[in-house]
Amino acid sequence: MSRTRGFTLIEMLVAVALFALAAALALGGMNAITRARSQLDGEIKRLADLQFAIGLIERDLRALAPRSVRDGFGPPRAALTGSVDLLEVSRYGAVGALALTQSDIARVSYQIDGQRLLRLRYPVLDRAPGTLPIIDPLLDRVEGIEWRYVAAGGTPPAAQWPPPRDAAALPRAVELRLQLSDYGEIRRVFELPAGGLP
């Protein structure tokens, strides 16, 4: 009579231990893949935000409208005014749901608040005292910003625009240097369509 032979207790314990080890390795691998995917998704979003912000600045500058405005206290402001850390422009193309009832020119500006790059949209061109902008945060982890303004004729870039003797002048190009905590310095030069041509 033949005896059927089964697994011994030691063989069963070894099999269970090997299965548990394989499961632990698989779980560790899945966790590593999940962490890597999450980090990659964060980097993709960061690059998309950066690309969107730079693209929006470029669109605003390429749509520059030679229309000066009045601020809330009456003095006129040139179509493009800027300093090292602030840029404000009049641009063609009203933005918003009520674009059909608004002027086809809008006023926007860019500035840093803490470590965020903000885009400010004004509801009217000639502002009354107390007119508040609509604030759109564009980019975080910004350590610094520097705008430079290139005039026609090969002069070095200026830190202020417009020049003291020609308030109606437009620069030929605007240079942006953006210092980010994760990517370092990003430099872009935006040529203006009608700016400062000789």
SEKOL-209750 format. One line per 5 residues: number of its first residue (from 1); their letters; for each residue x, y, z of C-alpha. Coordinates in steps of 0.5 Angstrom, whole numbers, plus 500, padded with zeros to 3 digits. Layout:
REM residues N
NUM = a = X Y Z  ...
END
This chain:
REM residues 198
1 = msrtr = 500 500 500  503 507 498  503 513 503  502 520 500  507 524 502
6 = gftli = 505 532 504  509 538 506  513 538 513  512 544 518  519 546 516
11 = emlva = 517 546 509  511 550 510  514 555 514  520 556 509  515 557 503
16 = valfa = 511 562 508  517 566 509  519 566 502  512 569 500  512 574 505
21 = laaal = 519 576 503  517 577 496  511 581 498  515 585 502  519 587 496
26 = alggm = 514 588 492  510 593 496  517 597 497  518 597 490  510 599 489
31 = naitr = 512 605 494  518 607 491  514 608 484  508 611 487  513 616 491
36 = arsql = 517 617 484  511 618 480  508 623 486  515 627 485  515 627 478
41 = dgeik = 508 630 477  510 635 482  516 637 477  511 637 471  506 642 475
46 = rladl = 512 646 477  514 647 469  507 648 467  506 653 472  513 657 470
51 = qfaig = 512 656 462  505 659 463  507 665 467  513 666 462  508 665 456
56 = lierd = 503 670 459  508 675 460  510 675 453  503 675 451  502 681 455
61 = lrala = 508 685 452  507 683 445  500 686 445  503 692 448  498 698 446
66 = prsvr = 501 705 446  495 708 451  497 712 457  493 712 463  491 716 469
71 = dgfgp = 492 713 476  488 714 482  491 721 483  491 724 476  498 724 474
76 = praal = 499 720 467  502 714 467  506 711 460  503 705 456  509 702 459
81 = tgsvd = 512 704 466  517 700 470  522 699 475  527 694 477  522 690 481
86 = llevs = 515 692 477  512 692 470  506 695 468  503 695 461  497 697 457
91 = rygav = 495 691 452  490 690 447  485 685 448  480 685 454  480 680 459
96 = galal = 474 677 463  467 675 462  465 682 460  470 683 455  464 685 450
101 = tqsdi = 462 691 454  469 693 456  475 697 452  479 693 448  485 695 452
106 = arvsy = 487 692 459  492 695 464  496 689 467  502 689 472  507 684 475
111 = qidgq = 510 684 481  513 680 487  509 679 494  514 675 498  516 669 494
116 = rllrl = 510 669 489  510 672 482  503 676 482  499 679 475  495 685 477
121 = rypvl = 489 686 472  485 693 473  478 693 471  479 700 468  484 704 464
126 = drapg = 484 711 468  483 709 475  479 713 481  482 713 488  481 706 491
131 = tlpii = 480 702 484  483 695 486  486 690 482  484 683 481  490 679 483
136 = dplld = 492 673 480  498 669 483  502 666 477  508 663 480  511 661 487
141 = rvegi = 518 660 490  521 666 487  527 669 490  527 675 486  525 679 480
146 = ewryv = 529 684 475  526 688 469  531 691 464  529 696 459  532 696 452
151 = aaggt = 532 702 448  533 703 441  540 705 439  544 700 442  544 704 449
156 = ppaaq = 545 699 455  539 696 458  536 701 463  533 700 470  527 705 469
161 = wpppr = 522 706 464  520 711 461  526 715 460  526 722 464  525 726 457
166 = daaal = 521 722 453  514 719 457  511 717 450  517 712 448  517 705 448
171 = prave = 523 700 449  525 696 444  525 690 448  524 688 456  529 683 459
176 = lrlql = 526 679 465  531 676 470  527 671 475  531 668 480  527 661 483
181 = sdyge = 529 657 489  529 651 485  531 652 478  536 658 479  536 664 474
186 = irrvf = 532 664 468  533 670 463  528 672 458  528 678 453  522 680 450
191 = elpag = 522 684 443  516 689 443  512 689 436  513 697 436  517 699 441
196 = glp = 523 704 440  524 702 433  529 707 430
END
